[in-house]
Amino acid sequence: MLSAEIRNRRAGPSKASMTRVHSIVSDATYKLRRLPLRAKCFLITAAVLSFYLYGSLFLSLSKNHLTEESYLQTDKCPACFGHSICMDLKDGLVKMKGWSRLKFLDFVNLKNVHLGHHDGLDKPVILKKLAHNAEWENVDNKICTDANRPLGCDVARVLDKMKVTNSIQREGLQPKHLKDLNYMFSCPTYNLIDRIYKYYKEKVYPERREMMFRDKLQIYATAMVNPEPLILQTFPKSEGWPFPEYFGACGRFIVVSNEGEPLNNYYNSPWHKRADLAYQIMKIAERLTNHGNPYGLYWTDLSYENLVVDDAGRVTVVDVENVVVVDRTAIQRVKPKGYDDLLEANFDDCGGKNCLVFSTEDLCSHKESDHNYFAACRNLLSKYANEGDLGMPDGLLHDMPNYARDDHDLEHLLNECVHPTEAQGRMKAKQKIMDALDVLRNIQDSKYVAKGERI
């Protein structure tokens, strides 16, 4: 049994501490009461915002929004991209990574592009909505208006009430329905539509060969928003096209392979590395032009952001929204004036900024064009390539070493590729550029130049 003296000795400090705490709380309460009304409102607002942010952060980190139909907007289908990967998403096999997990930050993610991982495939992926939220809203409004319904209507129910979709139901999906919806369909043909059908992964009944009316509506709706899902399916990576692998769609999202970091991250890489990337870019230009015979695919928008580089140093085109698809068999059959002549792209300084001057009508009426080589040289590789806003002037091949300039005449060849001084000069220069880059990408030290050694 403790004596009263010991008990009091132990209780003393505790009582003193409680007294001090009570004094501090009372003092804080008194000061808070004396604050001006505006300051009180500010503190209350800050507290509410802090609670909201911490709550949103906790929910975002603990919840997989890709399992929610409302987030994927599957209720909008067939005014969507498809449904082929929905089961994987709903089963939680695909998860967002990094900042993409924080749903409350979506308002600053204007491009609606998210990093993710597919646990079933054990691969990093990219999830894309392929349009700003405002653009999707405009598409929905267009569907409602064309179907004579009020804004905010159920687009899934009224998509087939549009004038054009009534025509599709009667006649089938035809080139006239797709014409000029986007660059992909600058000059659509029956052959191209048949190819889309052949590779289309988003059919209602994948096991059947025939296309249902709903499938055709979905293709049309996709073309209204962004043709990228159609490009990636119709010209797949598995057949050598320099695009990401298309894993599937669910509602208004598509899932594709993550092919690496943006090209602009390599702007200051060692010269031999940049020469290798430039070589690959020129080979991609060649592949887009010739690989898909009878189809030619042409860049209309090319910048560092359109290309990425993986860990192995391979370059991939990741933004294909603005690609023109040309069917050479249709041109050969119709034989428009000058169709067999090489179409040479025209140079424009554009005030010292990046740009591409082109005519889709000309691209669609010629079997051959040097446009892709022009785009690569003009907007990426040569001194004319100017991403001044990003602090990247003079192109990817800036600060060219003397042995590249003198021994391989590379600077002159790039200028000729951009602004040729003779007929078909660009086609003559492009092969010499690729030959030079093929050598230069294997030279890591200038001492090997004199010895003529390759490493």
C-alpha positions as CSV (number, residue, x, y, z in Angstrom):
1,M,0.0,0.0,0.0
2,L,1.5,3.3,-1.1
3,S,1.7,6.1,1.4
4,A,-0.3,9.2,0.9
5,E,2.9,11.2,0.4
6,I,4.0,9.0,-2.5
7,R,0.5,9.0,-4.0
8,N,0.4,12.8,-3.9
9,R,3.9,13.0,-5.3
10,R,2.8,11.0,-8.3
11,A,-0.4,12.8,-8.8
12,G,1.1,16.2,-8.6
13,P,2.8,16.4,-12.0
14,S,-0.3,14.9,-13.7
15,K,-2.6,17.5,-12.2
16,A,-0.2,20.2,-13.2
17,S,0.0,19.0,-16.8
18,M,-3.8,18.9,-17.0
19,T,-4.0,22.4,-15.7
20,R,-1.5,23.6,-18.3
21,V,-3.4,21.8,-21.2
22,H,-6.7,23.4,-19.9
23,S,-5.0,26.8,-19.8
24,I,-3.7,26.4,-23.4
25,V,-7.1,25.3,-24.7
26,S,-8.8,28.2,-23.0
27,D,-6.3,30.6,-24.3
28,A,-6.7,29.3,-27.9
29,T,-10.5,29.4,-27.6
30,Y,-10.3,33.0,-26.3
31,K,-8.1,34.1,-29.2
32,L,-10.3,32.3,-31.7
33,R,-13.4,34.2,-30.4
34,R,-11.6,37.5,-30.8
35,L,-10.7,36.9,-34.4
36,P,-12.5,39.0,-37.0
37,L,-15.4,37.4,-38.8
38,R,-13.4,37.2,-42.1
39,A,-10.5,35.4,-40.4
40,K,-12.9,32.9,-38.9
41,C,-14.5,32.2,-42.3
42,F,-11.0,31.7,-43.8
43,L,-10.0,29.2,-41.1
44,I,-13.3,27.3,-41.4
45,T,-12.9,27.2,-45.2
46,A,-9.3,26.0,-45.0
47,A,-10.3,23.3,-42.5
48,V,-13.1,22.1,-44.8
49,L,-10.9,22.1,-47.9
50,S,-8.2,20.2,-46.0
51,F,-10.7,17.6,-44.9
52,Y,-11.9,17.3,-48.5
53,L,-8.4,17.0,-49.9
54,Y,-7.3,14.4,-47.4
55,G,-10.5,12.5,-47.8
56,S,-10.2,12.6,-51.6
57,L,-6.6,11.5,-51.3
58,F,-7.5,8.6,-49.1
59,L,-10.4,7.4,-51.3
60,S,-8.3,7.8,-54.5
61,L,-5.5,5.7,-53.1
62,S,-7.7,3.0,-51.7
63,K,-10.2,2.7,-54.5
64,N,-9.8,1.4,-58.1
65,H,-12.0,3.7,-60.2
66,L,-11.5,1.5,-63.2
67,T,-14.0,-0.9,-61.8
68,E,-16.8,1.7,-61.8
69,E,-19.1,1.8,-64.9
70,S,-19.9,5.5,-64.2
71,Y,-16.2,6.4,-64.4
72,L,-15.7,4.4,-67.6
73,Q,-19.1,5.7,-69.0
74,T,-20.1,2.3,-70.4
75,D,-23.7,3.5,-70.2
76,K,-22.9,5.8,-73.2
77,C,-22.3,2.8,-75.5
78,P,-22.5,2.4,-78.5
79,A,-21.5,6.1,-78.4
80,C,-18.1,4.9,-77.1
81,F,-15.0,3.0,-78.1
82,G,-16.1,-0.5,-77.2
83,H,-16.1,-3.1,-74.4
84,S,-13.5,-5.7,-75.2
85,I,-11.4,-5.1,-72.1
86,C,-14.2,-4.3,-69.7
87,M,-14.0,-7.7,-67.8
88,D,-10.3,-7.1,-67.1
89,L,-11.1,-3.7,-65.7
90,K,-14.1,-4.8,-63.6
91,D,-12.0,-7.7,-62.2
92,G,-9.4,-5.2,-61.0
93,L,-6.7,-6.5,-63.3
94,V,-5.9,-3.0,-64.6
95,K,-4.9,-0.3,-62.0
96,M,-3.8,3.3,-62.4
97,K,-0.3,4.2,-61.2
98,G,1.3,7.4,-59.9
99,W,-0.6,10.6,-60.0
100,S,-3.3,9.0,-62.2
101,R,-4.6,7.2,-59.0
102,L,-5.7,10.6,-57.7
103,K,-9.1,11.1,-59.3
104,F,-9.6,14.6,-57.9
105,L,-6.6,15.7,-60.1
106,D,-8.4,14.7,-63.3
107,F,-9.4,18.3,-63.9
108,V,-5.8,19.2,-64.5
109,N,-5.2,16.2,-66.7
110,L,-6.5,17.9,-69.8
111,K,-5.4,15.2,-72.2
112,N,-7.1,12.5,-70.1
113,V,-4.1,10.2,-70.4
114,H,-3.3,7.9,-67.4
115,L,-0.5,5.6,-66.5
116,G,-1.5,2.1,-65.4
117,H,-0.5,-1.5,-65.1
118,H,-2.2,-4.7,-66.3
119,D,-1.6,-7.3,-63.7
120,G,-2.9,-10.1,-65.9
121,L,-0.4,-9.3,-68.6
122,D,2.2,-8.0,-66.2
123,K,2.7,-5.0,-68.5
124,P,2.7,-1.2,-68.0
125,V,-0.2,0.3,-69.9
126,I,-1.6,3.7,-70.9
127,L,-5.3,4.5,-70.5
128,K,-6.6,7.2,-72.8
129,K,-10.0,8.9,-73.0
130,L,-8.8,10.5,-76.3
131,A,-10.7,13.8,-75.8
132,H,-11.2,16.5,-73.3
133,N,-14.4,16.2,-71.2
134,A,-15.7,19.3,-73.0
135,E,-15.1,17.6,-76.4
136,W,-17.1,14.5,-75.2
137,E,-19.9,16.8,-74.1
138,N,-19.9,18.5,-77.5
139,V,-20.2,15.1,-79.2
140,D,-23.1,14.2,-76.9
141,N,-24.8,17.5,-77.7
142,K,-24.3,16.9,-81.4
143,I,-25.9,13.5,-81.2
144,C,-28.9,14.8,-79.2
145,T,-29.4,17.8,-81.5
146,D,-29.2,15.7,-84.7
147,A,-31.7,13.2,-83.3
148,N,-34.1,16.1,-82.4
149,R,-33.7,15.4,-78.7
150,P,-33.0,17.9,-75.9
151,L,-29.4,18.4,-74.7
152,G,-28.5,15.9,-72.1
153,C,-30.5,13.2,-73.7
154,D,-29.5,9.5,-73.4
155,V,-27.1,9.2,-76.3
156,A,-27.0,5.4,-76.0
157,R,-30.7,5.3,-76.9
158,V,-30.8,8.1,-79.5
159,L,-27.6,7.4,-81.5
160,D,-29.5,5.4,-84.0
161,K,-32.0,8.2,-84.4
162,M,-29.5,10.5,-86.1
163,K,-30.1,11.2,-89.8
164,V,-26.7,9.7,-90.8
165,T,-27.2,6.6,-88.6
166,N,-30.6,6.0,-90.2
167,S,-28.8,6.0,-93.6
168,I,-26.2,3.6,-92.2
169,Q,-28.9,1.2,-91.1
170,R,-30.5,1.3,-94.6
171,E,-27.3,1.2,-96.7
172,G,-24.6,-0.1,-94.4
173,L,-21.5,1.9,-93.4
174,Q,-20.2,3.6,-96.6
175,P,-17.3,6.0,-97.4
176,K,-19.8,8.9,-97.6
177,H,-20.7,8.5,-94.0
178,L,-17.1,8.7,-92.8
179,K,-15.8,11.3,-95.3
180,D,-14.0,14.2,-93.5
181,L,-15.0,13.2,-90.0
182,N,-11.2,13.3,-89.3
183,Y,-7.9,13.0,-91.1
184,M,-8.1,9.2,-91.2
185,F,-11.1,9.5,-93.4
186,S,-10.0,12.3,-95.7
187,C,-10.5,9.9,-98.6
188,P,-12.2,6.8,-97.2
189,T,-12.8,3.8,-99.5
190,Y,-14.7,0.5,-99.3
191,N,-11.4,-1.3,-99.1
192,L,-10.5,0.7,-96.0
193,I,-13.8,0.0,-94.4
194,D,-13.4,-3.7,-95.1
195,R,-10.0,-3.6,-93.5
196,I,-11.5,-1.9,-90.4
197,Y,-14.1,-4.6,-90.2
198,K,-11.4,-7.3,-90.5
199,Y,-9.3,-6.1,-87.6
200,Y,-12.1,-4.6,-85.4
201,K,-11.9,-6.0,-81.8
202,E,-15.0,-4.3,-80.4
203,K,-17.7,-6.3,-82.1
204,V,-20.8,-7.2,-80.1
205,Y,-20.3,-10.8,-81.1
206,P,-16.5,-11.3,-81.7
207,E,-17.0,-14.9,-82.8
208,R,-19.1,-13.9,-85.8
209,R,-17.7,-12.6,-89.1
210,E,-20.6,-10.3,-89.9
211,M,-20.8,-6.8,-88.5
212,M,-24.0,-5.9,-86.5
213,F,-25.7,-2.5,-86.9
214,R,-24.5,-1.7,-83.4
215,D,-20.9,-2.3,-84.4
216,K,-21.2,0.1,-87.3
217,L,-22.8,2.7,-85.0
218,Q,-19.8,2.3,-82.6
219,I,-17.3,2.7,-85.5
220,Y,-19.1,5.9,-86.6
221,A,-19.2,7.2,-83.0
222,T,-15.5,6.5,-82.6
223,A,-14.7,8.3,-85.8
224,M,-16.7,11.3,-84.6
225,V,-14.5,11.6,-81.5
226,N,-11.0,10.3,-82.3
227,P,-10.0,7.8,-84.9
228,E,-6.9,6.6,-82.9
229,P,-8.6,3.3,-81.8
230,L,-9.4,2.5,-85.4
231,I,-5.9,3.3,-86.6
232,L,-4.3,1.1,-83.9
233,Q,-6.6,-1.8,-84.6
234,T,-6.5,-1.5,-88.4
235,F,-2.8,-1.2,-88.6
236,P,-1.6,-3.2,-85.7
237,K,1.8,-3.4,-84.0
238,S,1.8,-7.2,-84.6
239,E,2.2,-6.5,-88.3
240,G,5.1,-4.2,-88.0
241,W,3.3,-0.8,-87.7
242,P,5.3,1.6,-85.4
243,F,2.3,2.1,-83.0
244,P,1.5,0.9,-79.5
245,E,-0.3,-2.4,-79.0
246,Y,-4.0,-2.1,-78.7
247,F,-5.3,-4.1,-75.7
248,G,-8.9,-3.1,-75.9
249,A,-11.6,-0.5,-75.0
250,C,-14.1,-0.1,-72.2
251,G,-16.7,2.6,-72.5
252,R,-14.9,5.8,-73.3
253,F,-11.4,4.6,-72.4
254,I,-8.9,2.6,-74.5
255,V,-5.9,0.6,-73.0
256,V,-2.7,0.5,-75.0
257,S,0.9,-0.6,-74.3
258,N,3.2,1.9,-72.6
259,E,6.1,2.3,-75.0
260,G,8.3,4.6,-73.0
261,E,9.3,8.2,-72.4
262,P,8.7,11.2,-74.7
263,L,11.3,11.9,-77.3
264,N,12.0,15.4,-75.9
265,N,13.6,13.7,-72.9
266,Y,16.4,12.7,-75.3
267,Y,17.0,16.1,-76.8
268,N,20.4,16.5,-74.9
269,S,21.4,12.8,-75.2
270,P,24.9,12.0,-76.6
271,W,25.2,12.5,-80.3
272,H,25.4,8.8,-81.3
273,K,22.2,8.2,-79.4
274,R,20.4,11.1,-81.1
275,A,21.7,9.8,-84.5
276,D,20.2,6.4,-83.7
277,L,16.8,8.0,-82.8
278,A,16.9,10.1,-86.0
279,Y,17.7,7.0,-88.0
280,Q,14.7,5.2,-86.5
281,I,12.4,8.2,-87.2
282,M,13.4,8.2,-90.9
283,K,12.8,4.5,-91.1
284,I,9.3,5.1,-89.5
285,A,8.7,7.7,-92.2
286,E,9.6,5.1,-94.8
287,R,7.5,2.4,-93.1
288,L,4.4,4.7,-93.0
289,T,4.8,5.5,-96.6
290,N,5.5,2.1,-98.0
291,H,4.9,-0.7,-95.4
292,G,1.1,-0.9,-95.8
293,N,1.0,-1.2,-99.6
294,P,-1.6,-0.5,-100.8
295,Y,-2.1,1.9,-98.0
296,G,0.0,5.0,-97.3
297,L,-0.2,6.7,-93.9
298,Y,0.8,10.3,-93.7
299,W,1.7,12.5,-90.7
300,T,-0.2,15.8,-90.5
301,D,1.0,16.7,-87.0
302,L,4.5,15.8,-85.9
303,S,6.3,16.9,-82.7
304,Y,8.4,15.5,-79.9
305,E,5.3,14.7,-78.0
306,N,4.0,12.3,-80.7
307,L,7.0,9.9,-80.3
308,V,8.3,7.9,-77.3
309,V,11.4,5.9,-76.7
310,D,11.4,2.6,-74.6
311,D,14.2,1.2,-72.4
312,A,15.8,-0.6,-75.4
313,G,15.9,2.7,-77.4
314,R,13.1,1.8,-79.8
315,V,11.0,4.7,-81.1
316,T,7.2,4.4,-81.3
317,V,4.5,6.8,-82.7
318,V,2.0,7.2,-79.9
319,D,-0.3,10.0,-81.2
320,V,-2.0,8.9,-84.4
321,E,-5.2,11.0,-84.3
322,N,-4.1,13.2,-87.2
323,V,-2.9,10.5,-89.7
324,V,-4.2,10.5,-93.2
325,V,-4.8,7.1,-94.7
326,V,-4.5,6.8,-98.5
327,D,-5.8,3.8,-100.5
328,R,-3.5,3.5,-103.5
329,T,-5.6,0.9,-105.2
330,A,-8.5,3.4,-105.3
331,I,-6.2,6.0,-106.8
332,Q,-4.9,3.5,-109.4
333,R,-8.5,2.7,-110.3
334,V,-9.7,6.2,-110.6
335,K,-6.5,7.6,-112.1
336,P,-6.9,11.4,-111.3
337,K,-4.7,13.8,-113.1
338,G,-1.1,13.4,-112.2
339,Y,-1.8,10.5,-109.9
340,D,1.4,8.7,-111.0
341,D,3.7,11.7,-110.4
342,L,5.6,12.1,-107.1
343,L,3.8,14.5,-104.8
344,E,6.5,16.8,-103.4
345,A,5.7,18.6,-100.1
346,N,6.0,22.4,-100.0
347,F,8.3,24.1,-97.5
348,D,7.0,27.0,-95.5
349,D,9.1,28.8,-92.8
350,C,6.0,29.5,-90.7
351,G,7.7,32.4,-88.9
352,G,10.4,30.2,-87.6
353,K,8.1,27.8,-85.9
354,N,7.2,24.1,-86.5
355,C,4.5,23.5,-89.0
356,L,3.5,21.2,-91.9
357,V,1.9,22.6,-95.0
358,F,-0.1,20.0,-96.9
359,S,-3.2,19.3,-98.9
360,T,-5.3,16.2,-98.1
361,E,-6.8,16.5,-101.5
362,D,-3.3,16.2,-103.1
363,L,-2.3,13.3,-100.7
364,C,-5.5,11.5,-101.7
365,S,-4.9,11.8,-105.4
366,H,-1.3,10.7,-105.7
367,K,0.2,7.2,-105.3
368,E,3.5,8.4,-104.0
369,S,4.5,11.4,-101.8
370,D,7.6,12.5,-100.0
371,H,5.5,14.1,-97.3
372,N,6.6,11.9,-94.3
373,Y,10.3,12.5,-95.0
374,F,9.6,16.2,-95.2
375,A,7.6,16.0,-91.9
376,A,10.5,14.2,-90.1
377,C,13.2,16.5,-91.3
378,R,11.2,19.7,-91.0
379,N,9.7,19.3,-87.6
380,L,12.2,17.0,-85.8
381,L,15.6,16.6,-87.2
382,S,16.9,19.7,-89.0
383,K,17.8,23.2,-87.9
384,Y,14.3,24.2,-89.1
385,A,12.8,22.1,-86.3
386,N,12.1,24.7,-83.6
387,E,10.4,23.9,-80.3
388,G,11.4,27.2,-78.8
389,D,8.6,27.1,-76.2
390,L,10.1,23.9,-74.9
391,G,13.7,25.2,-75.0
392,M,14.6,22.9,-77.9
393,P,15.7,24.8,-81.0
394,D,17.7,23.5,-84.0
395,G,16.2,20.0,-84.0
396,L,17.1,16.7,-82.5
397,L,20.4,16.7,-84.4
398,H,21.6,20.0,-83.0
399,D,25.3,20.6,-82.2
400,M,26.3,18.3,-85.0
401,P,30.0,17.1,-84.8
402,N,32.3,18.1,-87.6
403,Y,32.8,14.5,-88.8
404,A,29.0,14.2,-89.3
405,R,28.9,17.6,-91.1
406,D,32.0,17.2,-93.2
407,D,32.5,13.4,-93.8
408,H,28.8,12.6,-94.3
409,D,27.5,16.0,-95.5
410,L,24.6,15.5,-93.1
411,E,23.7,19.1,-92.5
412,H,23.4,19.8,-96.3
413,L,21.3,16.6,-96.7
414,L,18.9,17.6,-94.0
415,N,18.5,21.1,-95.6
416,E,17.8,19.3,-98.9
417,C,15.2,17.1,-97.2
418,V,13.4,20.2,-95.9
419,H,13.9,22.6,-98.7
420,P,15.1,20.7,-101.9
421,T,16.9,22.7,-104.6
422,E,16.0,20.2,-107.4
423,A,13.1,18.1,-108.5
424,Q,12.7,15.0,-106.4
425,G,15.7,16.3,-104.3
426,R,14.0,15.1,-101.1
427,M,13.7,11.5,-102.3
428,K,17.3,11.6,-103.3
429,A,18.4,13.0,-100.0
430,K,16.4,10.8,-97.7
431,Q,18.2,7.6,-98.5
432,K,21.6,9.3,-98.1
433,I,20.4,10.6,-94.7
434,M,19.5,7.2,-93.6
435,D,22.8,5.7,-94.8
436,A,24.8,8.4,-93.0
437,L,22.8,8.0,-89.7
438,D,23.2,4.3,-89.9
439,V,27.0,4.8,-89.7
440,L,26.9,7.7,-87.2
441,R,24.7,6.0,-84.7
442,N,27.5,3.4,-84.2
443,I,30.2,5.9,-83.6
444,Q,30.5,6.8,-79.9
445,D,33.9,8.5,-80.1
446,S,35.4,10.7,-82.8
447,K,38.7,8.7,-82.6
448,Y,36.9,5.9,-84.5
449,V,36.2,8.2,-87.4
450,A,39.8,8.3,-88.6
451,K,40.2,4.6,-88.2
452,G,36.9,3.9,-90.0
453,E,35.9,1.5,-87.2
454,R,32.4,0.6,-86.2
455,I,31.4,-0.3,-82.7
